[in-house]
Amino acid sequence: MSESRSGTSAPTVLRMILGRRLQDMRLAADASLEDAAKALRVTPLTIRRLEKAEVALKPLYVEKLLETFGADRQEIDEFVDLAEQANEPGWWHSYRDAVPSWFTAYVSLETGAQTLRTYEPQYVTGLLQTHDYARAVLRGGLPNGSEEELARRVELRLRRQSLLEREDAPTLWVVMEEAVLHRTVDSPEVMREQIERLLDVSELPHVSLDVVSFDAGAHAGACAPFTYFRFAEPELPDIVYSEILSASVYLDQRVDVVAHLEAHSRMALLTSSEDSRALLNRMRKEYS
């Protein structure tokens, strides 16, 4: 995957799974992209985009392709039913007025992931932010936005956090720099509340929080923030998301994913849960 700024709809995890299965069925039938394209009277690029979940899975396209690949009627009907489900907009679709279209893909991956690993050098990760902290951070990145737009973005950020309360909540492993705690966002009161939130959430069984102190010095992970996604479904590859000021990137090539995963693991070894909690408690007192 590469830089994402397109206006296409965000792929749901189910659509990604079906795209992979569609590719597997084409290969099992020994059919090329060109063969599949001829069956639909489209270009090979369209088939590739269907398999990559870059476009919606049109039921008529899916049915014709599966017939071409030799699937039986029951398999075709079940696949079409799933394709229709996959094309239904996610809950985040109602916030499309408040966030860039390319970011909705992130929310989709976050919602469907089994494991999340994040690295944050500047701010508390969005899933753990308090309302006031989130509002201040988002206002900083949206200096010319309206109050209504800001409120919508804060609402979306807080709603995303509900995934940590699900019965099947994903495992979240956060590594953040000590600098995050020293960056006073809005006010000492806001920072104290945010640190208390971090202390509370770090006690959840499915959440790990490691703070890399200044004493750790230079380390391999000192880079842009990133999030690593792993899914329960074997059809899906691990994915890494990262962003800079003017672009975002989704990586699924193994060499890129492994590099980020190893960096995250190395950074976590620079501290411990006990040291991290001690640092959080020390910083909470400084903001009192």
GINOR-V493337 format. One record per helix or strand. SS is the DSSP state (h for helix, s for strand). FROM is the first residue (numbers start at 1). TO is the last residue. Records with the same first field share a line. If there is no record, write none. Layout:
SS->FROM-TO + FROM-TO
This chain:
s->3-3 + 115-120 + 171-177 + 207-212 + 226-230 + 239-244 + 247-251
h->13-28 + 33-40 + 44-51 + 59-68 + 73-86 + 91-95 + 101-112 + 126-128 + 131-141 + 147-165 + 179-182 + 188-201 + 214-216 + 254-268 + 273-286
